[in-house]
Amino acid sequence: MKNFILLLILTTLFTPTFAQDSTQAKTPKRQSFALIGGVSDMWHQNFVTRRDYVQSYTHFGIQYAAEVKPNVDVYGTLIYGIRNAKDMASAGLGLRYYLLDRETHKKFRPFANFSGEIVADNSTRITYSDVDLTGSVGTGFDFKILGSLYGRAMVNVGFPFFQLGKVDFTDGRGTYAHYTGGLVYEWGNKPKPAPAKAAEPISIDTDGDGIVDKEDKCPTVIGVRSNNGCPLDTDGDGVIDAEDKCPAVAGVRANAGCPADADGDGIIDAEDRCPTLAGIKANQGCPADSDGDGIYDSEDACPNVAGIASLKGCPAPKDADGDGVIDADDLMPNVAGLVALQGVPGNLVIYFNTNRYSLTAESISTLDIALTLLNAQPSLKLKVTGHTDSRQTVQYNVELSKNRVFEARNYLMKHGVKKKRMKLAWFSELVPAAPNTTVDGMKLNRRVEVQIVQ
């Protein structure tokens, strides 16, 4: 049982190492497997008497080899030896070099080899059973028996360089030797059969144009050699001259050999700015656009006036004051106002003559704008404030500014604005819009401001 365990341990240590090497290496050209057997001698020395003696074992084993270069193999060996109650085992990994080229010397192939090995023995005294690490060298030869089967004879001598134990209390191990013979089966590296030489083809010229079919790209149509046996195609567009309406200009088959004209307007696509829309030459192949606004006449509601796409080619409405409300909807088209107030500013001002509170025609026009806006938006309210210049007394000016406010309010009420929509105030000359030192300044101060409250 102990012998079996010893061999199992050696096999387990050896197999992963070899398997890893074989999976990482490239697939060898030549591989072999050998069954081997023979005699092993192991030299020992008694530590007390210093006497050397030899123990012999009958051994058997296996060996696998793979070619890594021509005439060079890497190999792994497992050997188990039996001698009464004492057994020995070794596992090795090494290189073998064939002294003669194996390709030319197939019957007799001498070789030399070296390897590293693990050597162990097992005795009834397990206390002294242990393992040595050794290096070995050897020589031998293979001889051909039949086909891929060879015989092998070899001798290996091992030298321990690291000893982990001894045979027993008084004895230690030394050099050992294997005298081995065996059978080797080899595979791989067989030459491929030479390909059969193809029969010379018979030269055939199906279309009779003087160019044999194997050199003729159009073997069933009479052609010319300059076009590889195909009919002449001067412009090289793939449409032969006999069928090409434009033989000197490269074109497409769909247009009979002429350049492509997808929209069929007579202007080839390469020169057509609108290749998928039928157009006119004057507009580079695009449909007519009389006003030049980028919108074709067929889609332009105003074809003779430049416009914008969002209005189907018609011009954008005018907005003279630039307040964002077009003139057609702007109550004061020449005065910038608010969009929410239909173009009306948030503060309207009406002016009065000196010492007067009656409304002028211009003032009435301004109040009419406020009326229109108030009628359109019932939620709007007004803040009406009155002012004067400084030429009269304060008491006089207070009364004058009040009368001006009431005059504006009465006009608005007369035209439908309810009293509750208006808030009134008067300030005499206390809130001037301009200095009262000039005639123009005093004119600006004689005023009523109508502030629109949203």
SELUMLO-431337 format. One record per residue (C-alpha): residue number from 1; residue in three letters; z, x, y. Coordinates in steps of 0.2 Angstrom, whole numbers, plus 5000, padded with zeros to 4 digits. Each point is the difference from the previous one (the first is absolute). Layout:
! residues N
SERO     n   res     up   east   north
SERO   NUM   ala      Z      X       Y
...
This chain:
! residues 454
SERO     n   res     up   east   north
SERO     1   met   5000   5000    5000
SERO     2   lys   5004   5014    5012
SERO     3   asn   4983   5008    4996
SERO     4   phe   4991   4984    5005
SERO     5   ile   5010   4999    5016
SERO     6   leu   4996   5018    5005
SERO     7   leu   4982   4997    4997
SERO     8   leu   5000   4984    5010
SERO     9   ile   5008   5009    5015
SERO    10   leu   4987   5013    5000
SERO    11   thr   4986   4988    4999
SERO    12   thr   5007   4989    5014
SERO    13   leu   5002   5016    5012
SERO    14   phe   4982   5006    4996
SERO    15   thr   4990   4984    5000
SERO    16   pro   5003   4994    5018
SERO    17   thr   4995   5018    5007
SERO    18   phe   4984   5000    4990
SERO    19   ala   4996   4982    5004
SERO    20   gln   5002   5003    5018
SERO    21   asp   4989   5015    5000
SERO    22   ser   4986   4991    4990
SERO    23   thr   5000   4985    5012
SERO    24   gln   4999   5011    5016
SERO    25   ala   4987   5012    4993
SERO    26   lys   4981   4996    5000
SERO    27   thr   4993   4994    4983
SERO    28   pro   4997   5016    4990
SERO    29   lys   4983   5004    4993
SERO    30   arg   5007   5003    4983
SERO    31   gln   5016   4994    4991
SERO    32   ser   5008   5003    4983
SERO    33   phe   5014   4995    4988
SERO    34   ala   5007   5011    4987
SERO    35   leu   5012   4998    4985
SERO    36   ile   5008   5017    4996
SERO    37   gly   5013   5007    4988
SERO    38   gly   5006   5017    4994
SERO    39   val   5015   5012    5000
SERO    40   ser   5012   5004    5014
SERO    41   asp   5011   5016    5000
SERO    42   met   5015   5001    5012
SERO    43   trp   5009   5016    5002
SERO    44   his   5019   5000    5003
SERO    45   gln   5014   5013    5003
SERO    46   asn   5018   5000    4995
SERO    47   phe   5011   5004    5015
SERO    48   val   5013   5008    4989
SERO    49   thr   4989   5011    4988
SERO    50   arg   4985   5002    5013
SERO    51   arg   4990   4996    4984
SERO    52   asp   4983   4992    5003
SERO    53   tyr   4994   4987    4987
SERO    54   val   4986   4987    4998
SERO    55   gln   5000   4982    4996
SERO    56   ser   4984   4992    4994
SERO    57   tyr   4995   4981    5003
SERO    58   thr   4986   4990    4993
SERO    59   his   4992   4991    5016
SERO    60   phe   4988   4987    5004
SERO    61   gly   4994   4992    5016
SERO    62   ile   4986   4993    5012
SERO    63   gln   4990   5007    5014
SERO    64   tyr   4989   4992    5013
SERO    65   ala   4989   5010    5012
SERO    66   ala   4988   4996    5014
SERO    67   glu   4987   5011    5008
SERO    68   val   5003   5005    5018
SERO    69   lys   4987   5013    5003
SERO    70   pro   4986   5006    4988
SERO    71   asn   5009   5009    4985
SERO    72   val   5017   4996    5008
SERO    73   asp   5012   4986    4993
SERO    74   val   5017   4994    5004
SERO    75   tyr   5010   4995    4985
SERO    76   gly   5016   4993    4995
SERO    77   thr   5009   5003    4983
SERO    78   leu   5014   4992    4990
SERO    79   ile   5007   5009    4985
SERO    80   tyr   5014   4996    4988
SERO    81   gly   5007   5012    4987
SERO    82   ile   5010   4997    4985
SERO    83   arg   5012   5012    4991
SERO    84   asn   5013   4993    4989
SERO    85   ala   5014   4993    5011
SERO    86   lys   4993   5009    5015
SERO    87   asp   4985   4994    5010
SERO    88   met   4991   5006    5015
SERO    89   ala   4988   4992    5012
SERO    90   ser   4989   5005    5015
SERO    91   ala   4990   4992    5013
SERO    92   gly   4988   5010    5011
SERO    93   leu   4987   4999    5013
SERO    94   gly   4987   5014    5002
SERO    95   leu   4982   5006    5004
SERO    96   arg   4987   5006    4987
SERO    97   tyr   4985   5011    5004
SERO    98   tyr   4985   5001    4988
SERO    99   leu   4994   5018    4999
SERO   100   leu   4982   4994    4996
SERO   101   asp   4991   4987    5008
SERO   102   arg   5002   4984    4991
SERO   103   glu   4983   4993    5004
SERO   104   thr   4991   5014    4992
SERO   105   his   5013   5005    4986
SERO   106   lys   5004   4984    4991
SERO   107   lys   5004   5006    4983
SERO   108   phe   5013   5013    5004
SERO   109   arg   5010   5000    5016
SERO   110   pro   5014   5013    5002
SERO   111   phe   5013   4996    5014
SERO   112   ala   5016   5007    5008
SERO   113   asn   5014   4989    5007
SERO   114   phe   5017   5000    5009
SERO   115   ser   5012   4986    5003
SERO   116   gly   5018   4995    5005
SERO   117   glu   5011   4992    4987
SERO   118   ile   5016   4992    4997
SERO   119   val   5007   5006    4983
SERO   120   ala   5016   4992    4992
SERO   121   asp   5008   5001    4983
SERO   122   asn   5012   4988    4992
SERO   123   ser   5014   5005    4987
SERO   124   thr   5014   4992    4991
SERO   125   arg   5011   5008    5014
SERO   126   ile   4995   4989    5014
SERO   127   thr   5011   5010    5012
SERO   128   tyr   4988   5014    5001
SERO   129   ser   4983   4990    5000
SERO   130   asp   4991   5003    5016
SERO   131   val   4984   5003    5009
SERO   132   asp   4990   5016    5006
SERO   133   leu   4986   5001    5012
SERO   134   thr   4987   5012    4994
SERO   135   gly   4983   5007    5004
SERO   136   ser   4987   5003    4986
SERO   137   val   4983   5009    4998
SERO   138   gly   4989   4998    4986
SERO   139   thr   4982   5002    4993
SERO   140   gly   4990   4991    4987
SERO   141   phe   4983   4993    4996
SERO   142   asp   4991   4983    4997
SERO   143   phe   4986   4999    4987
SERO   144   lys   4989   4985    4998
SERO   145   ile   5002   4989    4984
SERO   146   leu   4989   4985    5003
SERO   147   gly   4993   4992    5016
SERO   148   ser   5015   4999    5012
SERO   149   leu   5013   5005    4987
SERO   150   tyr   5006   5018    5001
SERO   151   gly   5013   5011    4991
SERO   152   arg   5012   5010    5010
SERO   153   ala   5011   5016    4996
SERO   154   met   5012   5007    5013
SERO   155   val   5015   5011    5003
SERO   156   asn   5013   4997    5014
SERO   157   val   5014   5011    5005
SERO   158   gly   5014   4994    5011
SERO   159   phe   5012   5009    5011
SERO   160   pro   5016   4992    5007
SERO   161   phe   5002   5002    5018
SERO   162   phe   5015   4988    5003
SERO   163   gln   5012   4996    4985
SERO   164   leu   5011   4985    5001
SERO   165   gly   5010   5002    4984
SERO   166   lys   5001   5010    4984
SERO   167   val   4998   4996    4982
SERO   168   asp   5019   5001    4996
SERO   169   phe   5016   5009    5005
SERO   170   thr   4993   5017    4995
SERO   171   asp   4981   4998    5001
SERO   172   gly   4988   4999    5014
SERO   173   arg   4981   4996    5000
SERO   174   gly   4986   5012    5004
SERO   175   thr   4981   5002    4998
SERO   176   tyr   4991   4987    4989
SERO   177   ala   4982   4998    4993
SERO   178   his   4989   4986    4994
SERO   179   tyr   4987   5003    4987
SERO   180   thr   4989   4985    5001
SERO   181   gly   4985   4992    4992
SERO   182   gly   4992   4982    5003
SERO   183   leu   4986   4988    5003
SERO   184   val   4993   4997    5017
SERO   185   tyr   4989   4985    5005
SERO   186   glu   4990   5002    5016
SERO   187   trp   4991   4988    5011
SERO   188   gly   4991   4999    5017
SERO   189   asn   4988   5012    5008
SERO   190   lys   4985   4994    4989
SERO   191   pro   4983   5003    5009
SERO   192   lys   4991   4985    5005
SERO   193   pro   4983   4997    4991
SERO   194   ala   4985   5004    5011
SERO   195   pro   4992   4985    5008
SERO   196   ala   4984   4995    4991
SERO   197   lys   4985   5005    5010
SERO   198   ala   4991   4985    5008
SERO   199   ala   4982   4998    4995
SERO   200   glu   4988   5003    5014
SERO   201   pro   4995   4983    5008
SERO   202   ile   4982   4995    5000
SERO   203   ser   4993   5000    5018
SERO   204   ile   4996   4982    5004
SERO   205   asp   4992   4994    5016
SERO   206   thr   5001   4981    4999
SERO   207   asp   4992   4996    5017
SERO   208   gly   4986   5013    4998
SERO   209   asp   5004   5008    5018
SERO   210   gly   5000   5018    4993
SERO   211   ile   5019   5001    5001
SERO   212   val   5009   4999    4983
SERO   213   asp   5013   4987    4998
SERO   214   lys   5015   5012    5000
SERO   215   glu   4995   5006    5017
SERO   216   asp   4994   4983    5007
SERO   217   lys   5013   4990    5009
SERO   218   cys   4987   4985    4999
SERO   219   pro   4993   5002    4982
SERO   220   thr   4992   4983    5000
SERO   221   val   4992   5001    5017
SERO   222   ile   4986   5012    5006
SERO   223   gly   5007   5011    5013
SERO   224   val   4998   5017    5007
SERO   225   arg   5009   5017    4996
SERO   226   ser   5006   5002    5018
SERO   227   asn   5011   4984    4998
SERO   228   asn   5006   5004    4982
SERO   229   gly   4987   4990    4992
SERO   230   cys   5003   4984    5010
SERO   231   pro   4987   4992    5012
SERO   232   leu   4999   5008    5017
SERO   233   asp   5013   4995    5013
SERO   234   thr   4996   5009    5016
SERO   235   asp   5016   4995    5010
SERO   236   gly   5012   5002    4985
SERO   237   asp   5007   4983    5002
SERO   238   gly   4999   4995    4981
SERO   239   val   4985   4988    5004
SERO   240   ile   4984   5007    4994
SERO   241   asp   4986   5002    5012
SERO   242   ala   4989   4987    4991
SERO   243   glu   5014   4987    5004
SERO   244   asp   5006   5007    5016
SERO   245   lys   4995   4991    5016
SERO   246   cys   5007   5015    5010
SERO   247   pro   4996   5014    4989
SERO   248   ala   5003   5013    5013
SERO   249   val   5017   4994    5005
SERO   250   ala   5015   4998    4989
SERO   251   gly   5005   4983    4997
SERO   252   val   5008   4988    4987
SERO   253   arg   4992   4990    4986
SERO   254   ala   5007   4984    5007
SERO   255   asn   4988   5002    5015
SERO   256   ala   4985   5006    4990
SERO   257   gly   5004   5019    5004
SERO   258   cys   5002   4997    5018
SERO   259   pro   5017   5004    5009
SERO   260   ala   5013   4986    4998
SERO   261   asp   5000   4985    5012
SERO   262   ala   5014   4989    4994
SERO   263   asp   4997   4986    5013
SERO   264   gly   4981   5000    4999
SERO   265   asp   4998   5001    5019
SERO   266   gly   4987   5014    4999
SERO   267   ile   5012   5013    5006
SERO   268   ile   5006   5012    4986
SERO   269   asp   5019   5001    4997
SERO   270   ala   5001   5019    5005
SERO   271   glu   4994   4994    5018
SERO   272   asp   5008   4983    5000
SERO   273   arg   5016   4998    5009
SERO   274   cys   5003   4983    4991
SERO   275   pro   4993   5004    4983
SERO   276   thr   5006   4983    4993
SERO   277   leu   4995   4989    5014
SERO   278   ala   4982   4996    5004
SERO   279   gly   4997   5006    5018
SERO   280   ile   4987   5007    5012
SERO   281   lys   4993   5017    5004
SERO   282   ala   5005   4999    5018
SERO   283   asn   5019   4998    4995
SERO   284   gln   4999   5014    4986
SERO   285   gly   4998   4987    4986
SERO   286   cys   5014   4989    5006
SERO   287   pro   4998   4982    5006
SERO   288   ala   4996   4997    5018
SERO   289   asp   5014   5001    5013
SERO   290   ser   4992   4995    5017
SERO   291   asp   5015   5002    5010
SERO   292   gly   5006   5016    4992
SERO   293   asp   5018   4994    4997
SERO   294   gly   5000   5005    4981
SERO   295   ile   4998   4982    4994
SERO   296   tyr   4983   4995    4992
SERO   297   asp   4991   4987    5009
SERO   298   ser   5001   4989    4984
SERO   299   glu   5019   5000    5002
SERO   300   asp   5001   5000    5019
SERO   301   ala   5004   4984    5009
SERO   302   cys   4995   5009    5017
SERO   303   pro   4986   5011    4994
SERO   304   asn   4994   5005    5017
SERO   305   val   5017   5004    5008
SERO   306   ala   5011   5014    4993
SERO   307   gly   5016   4993    4993
SERO   308   ile   5014   5003    4987
SERO   309   ala   5001   4996    4981
SERO   310   ser   5015   4989    5001
SERO   311   leu   4990   4988    5012
SERO   312   lys   4984   5001    4989
SERO   313   gly   4991   5012    5012
SERO   314   cys   5005   4991    5016
SERO   315   pro   5008   5009    5014
SERO   316   ala   5019   4999    5002
SERO   317   pro   5006   4987    5013
SERO   318   lys   5004   5008    5017
SERO   319   asp   5018   5004    5006
SERO   320   ala   4998   5005    5018
SERO   321   asp   5018   5004    5003
SERO   322   gly   5003   5008    4983
SERO   323   asp   5016   4990    4997
SERO   324   gly   4994   4995    4982
SERO   325   val   4996   4982    5005
SERO   326   ile   4981   4998    5000
SERO   327   asp   4993   4993    5017
SERO   328   ala   4996   4983    4992
SERO   329   asp   5018   4997    4995
SERO   330   asp   5008   5009    5015
SERO   331   leu   5007   4989    5014
SERO   332   met   5000   5016    5012
SERO   333   pro   4985   5010    4993
SERO   334   asn   5001   5013    5014
SERO   335   val   5019   5003    5000
SERO   336   ala   5008   5008    4985
SERO   337   gly   5013   4988    4992
SERO   338   leu   5009   4996    4984
SERO   339   val   4991   4994    4984
SERO   340   ala   5014   4988    4997
SERO   341   leu   4997   4992    5017
SERO   342   gln   4981   4999    4998
SERO   343   gly   4997   5015    5011
SERO   344   val   5012   4995    5014
SERO   345   pro   5013   5013    5007
SERO   346   gly   5018   4995    4997
SERO   347   asn   5003   4999    5019
SERO   348   leu   4988   4990    5012
SERO   349   val   5001   5002    5019
SERO   350   ile   4994   4988    5014
SERO   351   tyr   5000   5006    5018
SERO   352   phe   5003   4990    5016
SERO   353   asn   4995   5001    5019
SERO   354   thr   5013   5005    5013
SERO   355   asn   5014   4987    5002
SERO   356   arg   4991   4988    4988
SERO   357   tyr   5004   4993    4983
SERO   358   ser   4984   4990    4997
SERO   359   leu   4990   5005    4985
SERO   360   thr   4983   5009    5003
SERO   361   ala   4985   4997    4990
SERO   362   glu   5002   5017    4991
SERO   363   ser   5018   4995    4997
SERO   364   ile   4995   4984    4992
SERO   365   ser   4988   5009    4989
SERO   366   thr   5014   5011    4993
SERO   367   leu   5011   4985    4997
SERO   368   asp   4986   4991    4991
SERO   369   ile   5000   5015    4988
SERO   370   ala   5018   4998    4997
SERO   371   leu   4997   4981    4997
SERO   372   thr   4987   5004    4987
SERO   373   leu   5011   5012    4991
SERO   374   leu   5015   4988    5000
SERO   375   asn   4990   4985    4994
SERO   376   ala   4994   5011    4985
SERO   377   gln   5017   5007    4996
SERO   378   pro   5014   4987    5002
SERO   379   ser   5013   5012    4996
SERO   380   leu   4997   5011    5015
SERO   381   lys   5011   4999    5015
SERO   382   leu   5000   5006    5018
SERO   383   lys   5011   5010    5012
SERO   384   val   4994   4997    5018
SERO   385   thr   5007   5011    5014
SERO   386   gly   4997   4999    5019
SERO   387   his   4999   5015    5012
SERO   388   thr   4996   5003    5019
SERO   389   asp   4997   5015    5011
SERO   390   ser   5013   5006    5013
SERO   391   arg   4994   4994    5016
SERO   392   gln   5011   4984    5002
SERO   393   thr   5019   4998    4999
SERO   394   val   5008   5000    4983
SERO   395   gln   5004   4981    5001
SERO   396   tyr   4982   4996    5005
SERO   397   asn   4994   5011    4986
SERO   398   val   5011   4992    4987
SERO   399   glu   4994   4982    5004
SERO   400   leu   4981   5007    5000
SERO   401   ser   5002   5008    4983
SERO   402   lys   5008   4984    4993
SERO   403   asn   4986   4989    5007
SERO   404   arg   4986   5012    4992
SERO   405   val   5009   4998    4983
SERO   406   phe   5001   4981    5001
SERO   407   glu   4981   4999    5006
SERO   408   ala   4995   5010    4984
SERO   409   arg   5012   4989    4989
SERO   410   asn   4994   4984    5007
SERO   411   tyr   4982   5004    4997
SERO   412   leu   5003   5004    4982
SERO   413   met   5011   4985    4997
SERO   414   lys   4986   4989    5008
SERO   415   his   4988   5007    4986
SERO   416   gly   5012   4996    4986
SERO   417   val   5012   5014    4998
SERO   418   lys   5018   4993    4998
SERO   419   lys   5014   5006    5011
SERO   420   lys   5010   5006    4986
SERO   421   arg   4987   5013    4995
SERO   422   met   5003   5009    5017
SERO   423   lys   5014   5011    5007
SERO   424   leu   5000   5002    5019
SERO   425   ala   5007   5014    5012
SERO   426   trp   4997   5006    5018
SERO   427   phe   5005   5017    5007
SERO   428   ser   4994   5000    5018
SERO   429   glu   4995   5018    5005
SERO   430   leu   5013   5008    4988
SERO   431   val   4988   5004    4986
SERO   432   pro   4985   5008    5008
SERO   433   ala   4984   5005    4990
SERO   434   ala   4995   5012    5013
SERO   435   pro   5008   5008    5016
SERO   436   asn   5000   4988    5015
SERO   437   thr   4994   5013    5012
SERO   438   thr   4982   4996    4999
SERO   439   val   4989   4985    5001
SERO   440   asp   4994   5002    4982
SERO   441   gly   5017   5003    4993
SERO   442   met   5006   4984    5009
SERO   443   lys   4985   4990    4992
SERO   444   leu   5006   5005    4983
SERO   445   asn   5018   4994    5003
SERO   446   arg   4994   4983    5005
SERO   447   arg   4999   4994    4982
SERO   448   val   5006   4989    4986
SERO   449   glu   5001   5008    4983
SERO   450   val   4997   4989    4985
SERO   451   gln   5007   5009    4984
SERO   452   ile   4995   4993    4983
SERO   453   val   5014   5000    4988
SERO   454   gln   4996   4999    4981
